Amino acid sequence: MKLISSSSLLLTAICVAAEPASFTVTPDLMAPKPISPRLYSNFIELGYGIQVEPMMSQQFFNRSFEPFLPYKTINIEWFDLWNDPQNPSKGYKNDWTGEDWYHTGYEHNPWFVAPGTGGRLPIDGNSTFIIQENSSLNASIRPEKEGGSGHGVQHLRVINRETDRWAGLGQEGKFLKPGETYHFRGMFRSPGKPVAAEVRFYATGDWSKPIASFPLEAVGAEWSDRKVEFKNTEHSGWTTFALMLPPGTELLVDDFSMLPANTYHGWRPEIIEPLKEIGPPVLRIPGGCFASFYDWRDGIGPFSQRKPQPSYFWGGQNYNDVGVA
């Protein structure tokens, strides 16, 4: 243990205080119990809009269908994305796939009309990451900002106008492993007659047959929660999630989540295990300039009750999935 001399602390205090102050440094334990049970280890800093996502187990990008706030200059600087660092007027890279830090968690997988494809959209101020139409299907998805489930400021209306085909909502970019179990949940409401939709998983690029399909209990006129447990026995590789609606129906959807069963309160096990070995006594949240506008009350309680908010300093979205308790 490294002790700081009281004379050094006294000198520091004299420099910053109107009157001298004295301190005593002791190896003795002065507080045998924490001040509050709510004060315990948390992540260092939820910053730069997307800094924490690679460490979390959440499978969806923009799981609550919120408006996308473009990333700010500080993000472009941090990730070194200028086309010409000496001349920012030449713009910045809107394709991140070639960066050495690009991997699952940094991807911006759009929501799209399914069956279909999302692909990679430019990461710039014009992208919403919601592809509303599909030229081969009489179906659409529509962002709406009023009358939602209350989780955020926006939800989606999924409309299937086909007369004899199932269609709905999809997102690519899910890498599933055999032997793992995945938990899906979401909020649903039918604006008309009750709708019995299905959650399906497809090998990405192959819509011929789902690798798994799960009928949902019929959704009525009130917002209600639906859950699916998917025990993946064989499939390995990139997978597309789809919410499929019967012909001639529509649903309002919000607050989706898909997590592996082995997640640790949202954290990836491959993050937790090394931290156990390192054993840091304290991890702070928030850190840096994020603390300037963070309200700890936004990060407590069940995930579904925490309000997603624009990360106005960096751009992007803060879901408050990383919180205090």
C-alpha positions, 0 to 999 in steps of 0.5 A, spaced: 500 500 500 502 506 498 501 512 503 501 519 501 504 523 506 500 528 510 505 534 509 504 533 501 496 533 502 497 539 507 501 543 501 495 541 496 490 544 501 494 550 502 494 551 495 487 550 493 483 553 500 483 559 503 485 556 510 490 551 511 487 544 513 490 538 516 489 530 514 491 524 517 493 518 513 492 511 516 492 504 514 486 502 518 480 501 516 475 507 518 468 505 514 467 497 515 461 497 511 459 501 505 455 508 506 450 505 501 448 498 498 447 502 492 454 504 491 458 498 488 462 497 482 459 500 475 462 501 468 467 507 467 464 511 462 458 511 458 461 516 453 462 517 445 455 514 444 457 507 442 463 506 447 459 501 452 455 497 447 461 492 445 461 490 452 454 488 453 450 482 450 444 486 447 443 483 440 439 489 437 441 496 435 436 501 436 432 496 440 427 501 442 426 504 434 428 511 437 430 517 432 438 517 431 442 523 433 448 524 428 454 523 431 458 529 433 465 532 431 468 529 438 466 522 436 469 523 429 476 526 432 476 520 437 475 514 432 480 518 427 474 518 422 476 524 418 478 523 410 483 528 411 485 529 418 489 536 416 483 538 412 476 536 416 472 540 410 473 534 406 468 530 411 469 524 414 468 516 413 461 514 413 463 506 412 466 504 419 467 496 416 475 497 415 477 500 421 481 495 426 476 496 432 470 495 428 466 489 430 460 486 433 457 492 438 459 498 433 455 495 427 449 499 425 444 494 423 438 497 420 431 495 421 427 493 415 421 490 412 422 483 412 423 478 408 428 483 405 435 486 407 438 491 411 445 491 409 450 497 411 447 504 411 452 510 411 453 512 418 452 520 417 447 525 419 442 523 414 441 516 416 435 514 420 437 506 420 430 504 419 428 502 412 421 503 411 419 500 404 421 494 400 419 494 393 418 487 392 413 487 398 406 491 399 408 492 407 412 497 410 414 500 417 413 507 420 416 510 426 411 514 430 412 519 436 405 519 439 401 514 443 407 509 444 408 504 450 412 510 454 419 507 453 422 512 449 419 517 444 418 513 438 415 506 436 414 503 430 408 501 426 409 494 422 404 494 416 403 487 412 398 489 406 399 483 403 393 478 401 397 471 402 404 472 404 407 473 411 411 480 412 414 484 417 420 487 421 427 484 421 434 486 423 441 482 421 447 482 425 445 477 430 451 471 431 448 465 434 452 460 437 450 452 438 448 450 445 446 457 447 439 460 449 436 466 447 431 470 450 427 475 446 422 480 449 418 486 446 412 491 447 406 490 442 399 493 441 394 492 435 391 498 433 385 493 430 383 486 430 387 482 435 394 479 431 397 473 432 404 474 430 411 470 430 418 471 432 422 467 427 430 466 426 433 466 419 440 464 416 442 471 414 441 471 406 436 465 406 429 466 407 427 460 404 425 457 411 426 459 418 431 456 423 426 457 428 419 460 429 415 462 435 408 464 435 406 469 440 400 470 444 395 474 440 396 482 441 390 486 443 388 493 443 393 495 450 400 495 450 403 488 453 409 484 453 411 478 449 417 473 451 420 468 447 426 463 449 430 460 443 434 454 445 439 454 439 441 447 438 445 447 431 445 453 428 452 457 428 453 463 424 450 470 422 442 470 423 437 475 421 431 476 427 424 477 424 417 479 427 412 476 422 405 478 421 399 474 418 397 477 411 392 484 412 394 485 419 399 491 423 402 491 429 405 497 434 412 495 437 417 498 442 422 496 447 425 490 444 431 486 447 434 479 445 440 477 450 443 470 451 441 466 457 448 466 460 449 474 460 451 477 467 445 483 468 446 485 460 454 484 460 458 479 456 461 473 460 467 474 456 468 481 459 466 479 466 471 473 467 477 477 466 474 483 470 474 477 476 481 476 475 483 483 475 479 484 481 478 492 481 475 494 487 471 500 484 469 502 477 466 509 476 460 511 473 459 516 470 466 518 468 469 524 464 465 530 461 459 525 461 458 526 469 456 533 467 449 531 464 448 524 467 442 523 472 443 517 476 436 516 477 435 515 469 440 508 470 436 505 476 430 500 476 428 494 470 431 496 463 424 496 460 423 502 465 429 506 463 428 512 458 433 512 452 435 519 451 439 522 445 447 522 447 447 530 446 454 531 447 457 525 442 451 524 438 447 517 438 443 514 443 444 512 451 439 507 453 441 507 460 442 499 460 448 501 463 446 504 470 447 504 477 443 499 480 
